[in-house]
Amino acid sequence: QVQLVESGGGLGQAGGSLRLSCAASGRDFMLSVMGWYRQAPGKQRDLVAVIGSGGGTNYADSVKGRFTISRDNAKNTVYLQMNSLKPEDTALYYCNVHLGPGRDHWGQGTQVTVSS
């Protein structure tokens, strides 16, 4: 059974930094796409960043140049380094593992709140 455990959320200040981690267990994730999504109150869940098995990345325009996604395949862990935080980054952040069509797994979410 796939399990994703997120950590690292909390309260940050505008201009500051936070780092999220997501540890995956239950199988080998080396060939999977891993990523982060976020959902603000009253809004849909949106892509923040994804990273493929080969290290290729894709970012939402709103976080380009500020956020960096990385992964450690030996630890089955994906990270999101968030710099230059803005109040609009406030949201519930979800870790995602995509194993194939119709095979997405989600973490429980970790709250990030950025004060101005």
C-alpha positions as CSV (number, residue, x, y, z in Angstrom):
1,Q,0.0,0.0,0.0
2,V,1.4,3.4,-1.0
3,Q,1.8,5.9,1.7
4,L,2.9,9.5,1.5
5,V,3.9,11.4,4.6
6,E,4.5,15.2,4.2
7,S,6.3,17.4,6.6
8,G,7.8,20.9,6.8
9,G,4.8,23.1,6.5
10,G,4.0,25.9,8.9
11,L,4.1,29.6,9.2
12,G,6.5,31.6,7.1
13,Q,7.0,35.3,6.5
14,A,6.9,37.1,3.2
15,G,10.3,36.9,1.7
16,G,11.3,34.0,3.8
17,S,11.7,30.3,3.1
18,L,10.2,26.9,3.9
19,R,11.1,23.4,2.8
20,L,8.6,20.6,2.4
21,S,9.4,16.9,2.4
22,C,7.4,13.9,1.3
23,A,8.5,10.4,2.2
24,A,6.9,7.7,0.1
25,S,6.6,4.0,1.0
26,G,5.0,0.9,-0.2
27,R,6.9,0.3,-3.4
28,D,9.8,1.5,-5.5
29,F,9.1,5.0,-6.8
30,M,12.2,5.5,-8.9
31,L,10.3,5.4,-12.2
32,S,7.4,7.5,-11.0
33,V,6.6,11.2,-11.4
34,M,6.5,12.9,-8.1
35,G,5.2,16.4,-7.4
36,W,3.5,19.0,-5.3
37,Y,0.1,20.6,-5.6
38,R,-1.7,23.2,-3.6
39,Q,-5.2,24.2,-2.8
40,A,-6.2,27.5,-1.3
41,P,-9.6,27.9,0.5
42,G,-12.4,28.1,-2.1
43,K,-10.1,27.3,-5.0
44,Q,-9.2,24.2,-7.0
45,R,-6.1,22.1,-6.4
46,D,-3.4,23.3,-8.7
47,L,0.0,22.0,-9.8
48,V,3.0,23.6,-8.1
49,A,5.9,21.5,-9.4
50,V,6.6,18.0,-10.7
51,I,9.8,16.0,-11.2
52,G,10.2,13.0,-13.4
53,S,12.3,9.9,-12.8
54,G,15.1,11.4,-14.9
55,G,15.1,14.7,-13.0
56,G,13.2,16.7,-15.5
57,T,11.0,19.4,-13.8
58,N,8.0,21.5,-14.5
59,Y,6.8,24.5,-12.5
60,A,3.7,26.6,-12.3
61,D,4.4,30.1,-13.6
62,S,3.6,31.6,-10.3
63,V,6.5,29.8,-8.5
64,K,9.2,29.8,-11.2
65,G,12.4,31.2,-10.0
66,R,11.3,30.9,-6.3
67,F,10.5,27.2,-5.7
68,T,12.8,24.2,-6.4
69,I,11.6,20.6,-6.5
70,S,14.1,17.8,-6.0
71,R,14.0,14.1,-5.2
72,D,16.2,11.5,-3.5
73,N,15.4,8.2,-5.1
74,A,17.4,6.2,-2.5
75,K,15.1,7.6,0.2
76,N,11.9,7.7,-2.0
77,T,11.5,11.3,-0.9
78,V,10.6,14.5,-2.8
79,Y,11.3,18.0,-1.6
80,L,10.0,21.4,-2.3
81,Q,12.3,24.3,-1.4
82,M,10.2,27.5,-1.3
83,N,12.1,30.8,-1.3
84,S,10.9,34.4,-1.5
85,L,7.5,33.4,-0.1
86,K,4.5,35.5,-0.8
87,P,1.1,35.6,1.1
88,E,-0.5,34.2,-2.0
89,D,1.5,31.0,-1.5
90,T,-0.7,30.3,1.5
91,A,-2.4,27.0,0.8
92,L,-2.7,23.3,1.8
93,Y,0.2,21.6,0.0
94,Y,-0.2,18.0,-1.2
95,C,2.4,15.5,-2.3
96,N,1.6,13.4,-5.3
97,V,3.0,10.3,-6.9
98,H,1.9,9.4,-10.4
99,L,2.4,5.8,-11.2
100,G,0.5,5.8,-14.5
101,P,-2.9,6.6,-16.0
102,G,-5.5,6.6,-13.2
103,R,-2.9,5.7,-10.6
104,D,-2.3,8.8,-8.5
105,H,-1.6,8.8,-4.8
106,W,-1.9,11.7,-2.5
107,G,-0.5,12.7,0.9
108,Q,-2.7,14.1,3.6
109,G,-1.6,17.7,3.0
110,T,0.5,20.1,4.9
111,Q,-0.5,23.7,5.6
112,V,1.7,26.6,4.5
113,T,0.7,30.0,5.8
114,V,2.7,33.1,4.7
115,S,2.2,36.3,6.7
116,S,2.9,39.7,5.1
